[in-house]
Amino acid sequence: MFGFSLPLAPVEASEWGCEILLCAAAENPSWQGVQSCHPPMERLISAMKRPGFSWPTCPEGGAGKTGYQKYADCPAGWIPSAGQRDFDRGRGRELSRCSRVVDRCSGRNFRPRYGSDNNRVVIDGNITRVYSGNNSCRYIEFSARPLRDKPYYFDIKDDNSGKETRRFFDLRK
């Protein structure tokens, strides 16, 4: 009619992107429990392994770019932090741990018992205390940050309220 034709690939990608959005947003059951979601989600998982992969989009669905958050929130009173020195296990500046400052001074001087390392006492397998000096009742506690069960997400904008809602999902089969 207009003397040119549009390629079908963007339309197909958009439809696939919308299928992924609908399936990823499924909660009870999740996409793994919805038989019709298996083909588009398995196609996605396969496509992610290829070089140059980019997420298919669904402009009609009001979703922004897909994201990935490996770690869950820290427990109340703790904040995300990078690993400390040698016990960060090579994670560098990744916020892979939770930390909190503890002050137990109460007007007195407290001297912790040190192990073989002069600056650190491991409380148990999950929490490490780092003291700020030889005579200190102030210390920082570190704990491994919990991993998310569903690390992938879409931010979906509500056209009426303008509010964005983050919907997490996983890609395990």
Secondary structure, DSSP 8 states (H G I E B T S, - for coil): --S----SHHHHHHHHHHHHHHHHH-BTTBGGG-GGGHHHHHHHHHHHTSTT------GGGTEEEEEE--B----TT-EEE---GGGGTT-TTS--EEEEEEE--TTS-------SSTTEEE-SSSEEEEESSSS-SEEEEEEE--B-SS-EEEEEE-TTT--EEEEEE----
